[in-house]
Amino acid sequence: MGTPQGSNRVIRGGSWNNSAVNLRSANRNNNNANNRNNNIGLRLLSAQCLAGWQTMNRALVQPLIEGKSEFKAV
């Protein structure tokens, strides 16, 4: 170890938008130390939040499955 040198740092683990082969927690990649984006970092979710999210998600997705969506292609 020691003082970090160079401009790249290790990114550990996959991200929500990675391909299946890169989703493993053991996945390693590199990126510029100054890079910031929405798919790098740690996100925690409690069981209580998960239950609420699943209910909300079901309410949003079910109309799409049933073809009752108000969304229209532009």
OpenMM code with the backbone's topology and positions (N, CA, C; nanometers):
from openmm import Vec3, app, unit

residues = "MET GLY THR PRO GLN GLY SER ASN ARG VAL ILE ARG GLY GLY SER TRP ASN ASN SER ALA VAL ASN LEU ARG SER ALA ASN ARG ASN ASN ASN ASN ALA ASN ASN ARG ASN ASN ASN ILE GLY LEU ARG LEU LEU SER ALA GLN CYS LEU ALA GLY TRP GLN THR MET ASN ARG ALA LEU VAL GLN PRO LEU ILE GLU GLY LYS SER GLU PHE LYS ALA VAL".split()
positions = [
    Vec3(0.0838, -0.1180, 0.0000),
    Vec3(0.0000, 0.0000, 0.0000),
    Vec3(0.0880, 0.1238, 0.0000),
    Vec3(0.0390, 0.2316, 0.0497),
    Vec3(0.1150, 0.3541, 0.0509),
    Vec3(0.0298, 0.4681, -0.0004),
    Vec3(0.0941, 0.5786, -0.0287),
    Vec3(0.0231, 0.6947, -0.0799),
    Vec3(-0.0228, 0.6680, -0.2223),
    Vec3(-0.1516, 0.6917, -0.2522),
    Vec3(-0.2003, 0.6703, -0.3889),
    Vec3(-0.1267, 0.7594, -0.4880),
    Vec3(-0.0922, 0.7032, -0.6013),
    Vec3(-0.0261, 0.7794, -0.7063),
    Vec3(-0.1018, 0.7582, -0.8363),
    Vec3(-0.0885, 0.8501, -0.9292),
    Vec3(-0.1590, 0.8393, -1.0556),
    Vec3(-0.2991, 0.8969, -1.0446),
    Vec3(-0.3703, 0.8951, -1.1560),
    Vec3(-0.5019, 0.9591, -1.1575),
    Vec3(-0.6177, 0.8599, -1.1505),
    Vec3(-0.5914, 0.7294, -1.1613),
    Vec3(-0.6996, 0.6307, -1.1573),
    Vec3(-0.7079, 0.5620, -1.0221),
    Vec3(-0.8288, 0.5218, -0.9865),
    Vec3(-0.8544, 0.4485, -0.8628),
    Vec3(-0.9355, 0.3240, -0.8951),
    Vec3(-0.9301, 0.2255, -0.8052),
    Vec3(-1.0032, 0.0996, -0.8232),
    Vec3(-1.1498, 0.1202, -0.7879),
    Vec3(-1.2369, 0.0665, -0.8715),
    Vec3(-1.3807, 0.0618, -0.8438),
    Vec3(-1.4135, -0.0835, -0.8161),
    Vec3(-1.4692, -0.1103, -0.6996),
    Vec3(-1.4986, -0.2483, -0.6604),
    Vec3(-1.6483, -0.2737, -0.6674),
    Vec3(-1.6847, -0.3869, -0.7264),
    Vec3(-1.8250, -0.4268, -0.7335),
    Vec3(-1.8933, -0.3734, -0.8573),
    Vec3(-2.0074, -0.4323, -0.8868),
    Vec3(-2.0836, -0.3927, -1.0044),
    Vec3(-2.1782, -0.2775, -0.9748),
    Vec3(-2.2501, -0.2377, -1.0764),
    Vec3(-2.3429, -0.1263, -1.0658),
    Vec3(-2.4751, -0.1641, -1.1301),
    Vec3(-2.5774, -0.0876, -1.1021),
    Vec3(-2.7111, -0.1163, -1.1548),
    Vec3(-2.7144, -0.1170, -1.3074),
    Vec3(-2.6243, -0.0469, -1.3719),
    Vec3(-2.6296, -0.0423, -1.5183),
    Vec3(-2.5179, -0.1215, -1.5858),
    Vec3(-2.4498, -0.2085, -1.5108),
    Vec3(-2.3479, -0.2959, -1.5702),
    Vec3(-2.4118, -0.4152, -1.6392),
    Vec3(-2.3380, -0.4746, -1.7295),
    Vec3(-2.3832, -0.6006, -1.7891),
    Vec3(-2.3744, -0.7096, -1.6830),
    Vec3(-2.4435, -0.8202, -1.7049),
    Vec3(-2.4513, -0.9284, -1.6064),
    Vec3(-2.3130, -0.9785, -1.5657),
    Vec3(-2.2206, -0.9843, -1.6589),
    Vec3(-2.0875, -1.0369, -1.6291),
    Vec3(-2.0120, -0.9470, -1.5299),
    Vec3(-2.0482, -0.8202, -1.5213),
    Vec3(-1.9787, -0.7261, -1.4330),
    Vec3(-2.0516, -0.6972, -1.3024),
    Vec3(-2.1632, -0.7641, -1.2765),
    Vec3(-2.2416, -0.7347, -1.1564),
    Vec3(-2.1850, -0.7936, -1.0279),
    Vec3(-2.0951, -0.8889, -1.0384),
    Vec3(-2.0403, -0.9544, -0.9190),
    Vec3(-1.9759, -0.8532, -0.8244),
    Vec3(-1.9897, -0.8786, -0.6942),
    Vec3(-1.9262, -0.7905, -0.5961),
    Vec3(-1.7740, -0.7971, -0.6060),
    Vec3(-1.7206, -0.9047, -0.6634),
    Vec3(-1.5761, -0.9198, -0.6803),
    Vec3(-1.5244, -0.8488, -0.8055),
    Vec3(-1.6126, -0.7885, -0.8829),
    Vec3(-1.5732, -0.7174, -1.0042),
    Vec3(-1.4800, -0.6009, -0.9692),
    Vec3(-1.3761, -0.5806, -1.0483),
    Vec3(-1.2831, -0.4692, -1.0289),
    Vec3(-1.2683, -0.3941, -1.1603),
    Vec3(-1.2605, -0.2628, -1.1514),
    Vec3(-1.2418, -0.1779, -1.2672),
    Vec3(-1.1642, -0.0555, -1.2199),
    Vec3(-1.1382, 0.0381, -1.3085),
    Vec3(-1.0705, 0.1603, -1.2662),
    Vec3(-1.1388, 0.2801, -1.3281),
    Vec3(-1.1196, 0.3935, -1.2638),
    Vec3(-1.1783, 0.5172, -1.3126),
    Vec3(-1.0956, 0.6328, -1.2586),
    Vec3(-1.1031, 0.7459, -1.3241),
    Vec3(-1.0325, 0.8645, -1.2801),
    Vec3(-1.0815, 0.9045, -1.1412),
    Vec3(-0.9902, 0.9404, -1.0543),
    Vec3(-1.0249, 0.9750, -0.9161),
    Vec3(-1.1200, 1.0941, -0.9080),
    Vec3(-1.1208, 1.1794, -1.0072),
    Vec3(-1.2081, 1.2974, -1.0066),
    Vec3(-1.3442, 1.2717, -1.0700),
    Vec3(-1.3647, 1.1534, -1.1247),
    Vec3(-1.4914, 1.1237, -1.1913),
    Vec3(-1.6033, 1.1076, -1.0887),
    Vec3(-1.7172, 1.1685, -1.1138),
    Vec3(-1.8355, 1.1542, -1.0288),
    Vec3(-1.9542, 1.1222, -1.1190),
    Vec3(-2.0281, 1.0184, -1.0854),
    Vec3(-2.1506, 0.9891, -1.1591),
    Vec3(-2.2441, 0.9085, -1.0705),
    Vec3(-2.3630, 0.8790, -1.1198),
    Vec3(-2.4663, 0.8175, -1.0363),
    Vec3(-2.4578, 0.6659, -1.0273),
    Vec3(-2.3588, 0.6040, -1.0852),
    Vec3(-2.3522, 0.4579, -1.0766),
    Vec3(-2.2280, 0.4089, -1.0024),
    Vec3(-2.1654, 0.4972, -0.9261),
    Vec3(-2.0520, 0.4580, -0.8429),
    Vec3(-2.0854, 0.4967, -0.6992),
    Vec3(-2.0732, 0.4030, -0.6089),
    Vec3(-2.0980, 0.4325, -0.4686),
    Vec3(-2.1763, 0.3217, -0.4017),
    Vec3(-2.2061, 0.3422, -0.2773),
    Vec3(-2.2753, 0.2438, -0.1956),
    Vec3(-2.4143, 0.2957, -0.1630),
    Vec3(-2.5140, 0.2115, -0.1825),
    Vec3(-2.6506, 0.2482, -0.1484),
    Vec3(-2.7067, 0.1428, -0.0546),
    Vec3(-2.7606, 0.1863, 0.0558),
    Vec3(-2.8182, 0.0955, 0.1541),
    Vec3(-2.9698, 0.1094, 0.1520),
    Vec3(-3.0373, 0.0001, 0.1797),
    Vec3(-3.1826, 0.0003, 0.1786),
    Vec3(-3.2317, -0.0846, 0.2941),
    Vec3(-3.3177, -0.0289, 0.3770),
    Vec3(-3.3716, -0.1053, 0.4892),
    Vec3(-3.4873, -0.1919, 0.4410),
    Vec3(-3.5192, -0.2948, 0.5161),
    Vec3(-3.6303, -0.3835, 0.4810),
    Vec3(-3.7607, -0.3051, 0.4751),
    Vec3(-3.7785, -0.2079, 0.5635),
    Vec3(-3.9006, -0.1276, 0.5644),
    Vec3(-3.9116, -0.0458, 0.4355),
    Vec3(-3.8031, 0.0144, 0.3923),
    Vec3(-3.8029, 0.0900, 0.2667),
    Vec3(-3.8277, -0.0019, 0.1487),
    Vec3(-3.7685, -0.1199, 0.1526),
    Vec3(-3.7854, -0.2149, 0.0435),
    Vec3(-3.9314, -0.2535, 0.0273),
    Vec3(-4.0009, -0.2789, 0.1380),
    Vec3(-4.1423, -0.3161, 0.1308),
    Vec3(-4.2236, -0.2037, 0.0675),
    Vec3(-4.1964, -0.0794, 0.1061),
    Vec3(-4.2671, 0.0346, 0.0474),
    Vec3(-4.2352, 0.0503, -0.0999),
    Vec3(-4.1087, 0.0302, -0.1353),
    Vec3(-4.0684, 0.0420, -0.2751),
    Vec3(-4.1373, -0.0637, -0.3599),
    Vec3(-4.1444, -0.1872, -0.3093),
    Vec3(-4.2083, -0.2947, -0.3850),
    Vec3(-4.3551, -0.2634, -0.4094),
    Vec3(-4.4243, -0.2099, -0.3089),
    Vec3(-4.5651, -0.1731, -0.3240),
    Vec3(-4.5799, -0.0624, -0.4272),
    Vec3(-4.4977, 0.0406, -0.4174),
    Vec3(-4.5037, 0.1514, -0.5114),
    Vec3(-4.4692, 0.1043, -0.6525),
    Vec3(-4.3649, 0.0227, -0.6638),
    Vec3(-4.3222, -0.0271, -0.7938),
    Vec3(-4.4332, -0.1082, -0.8601),
    Vec3(-4.4983, -0.1936, -0.7820),
    Vec3(-4.6076, -0.2750, -0.8345),
    Vec3(-4.7193, -0.1846, -0.8877),
    Vec3(-4.7525, -0.0790, -0.8135),
    Vec3(-4.8584, 0.0127, -0.8549),
    Vec3(-4.8215, 0.0860, -0.9838),
    Vec3(-4.6948, 0.1136, -1.0030),
    Vec3(-4.6509, 0.1832, -1.1239),
    Vec3(-4.6392, 0.0907, -1.2442),
    Vec3(-4.5950, -0.0319, -1.2206),
    Vec3(-4.5669, -0.1245, -1.3301),
    Vec3(-4.6906, -0.2002, -1.3771),
    Vec3(-4.7814, -0.2329, -1.2867),
    Vec3(-4.8972, -0.3148, -1.3229),
    Vec3(-4.9781, -0.2563, -1.4389),
    Vec3(-5.0078, -0.1259, -1.4412),
    Vec3(-5.0806, -0.0716, -1.5571),
    Vec3(-5.0053, -0.0901, -1.6888),
    Vec3(-4.8729, -0.0841, -1.6836),
    Vec3(-4.7942, -0.1061, -1.8054),
    Vec3(-4.8100, -0.2494, -1.8542),
    Vec3(-4.8086, -0.3432, -1.7599),
    Vec3(-4.8236, -0.4846, -1.7945),
    Vec3(-4.9608, -0.5097, -1.8552),
    Vec3(-5.0629, -0.4440, -1.8001),
    Vec3(-5.2002, -0.4648, -1.8462),
    Vec3(-5.2341, -0.3793, -1.9681),
    Vec3(-5.1398, -0.2998, -2.0166),
    Vec3(-5.1638, -0.2163, -2.1340),
    Vec3(-5.2518, -0.0966, -2.1043),
    Vec3(-5.2581, -0.0541, -1.9796),
    Vec3(-5.3433, 0.0580, -1.9400),
    Vec3(-5.2611, 0.1836, -1.9130),
    Vec3(-5.1507, 0.1958, -1.9793),
    Vec3(-5.0610, 0.3079, -1.9550),
    Vec3(-5.1071, 0.4319, -2.0298),
    Vec3(-5.0824, 0.5483, -1.9698),
    Vec3(-5.1120, 0.6744, -2.0371),
    Vec3(-4.9919, 0.7237, -2.1169),
    Vec3(-4.8793, 0.6532, -2.1053),
    Vec3(-4.7599, 0.6934, -2.1786),
    Vec3(-4.7792, 0.6652, -2.3269),
    Vec3(-4.7395, 0.7604, -2.4075),
    Vec3(-4.7514, 0.7438, -2.5522),
    Vec3(-4.6152, 0.7685, -2.6161),
    Vec3(-4.5851, 0.6904, -2.7163),
    Vec3(-4.4595, 0.7094, -2.7895),
    Vec3(-4.4645, 0.8422, -2.8629),
    Vec3(-4.3528, 0.9107, -2.8668),
    Vec3(-4.3469, 1.0404, -2.9344),
    Vec3(-4.2743, 1.0241, -3.0649),
] * unit.nanometer
topology = app.Topology()
chain = topology.addChain("A")
for resn in residues:
    res = topology.addResidue(resn, chain)
    for name in ("N", "CA", "C"):
        topology.addAtom(name, app.Element.getBySymbol(name[0]), res)
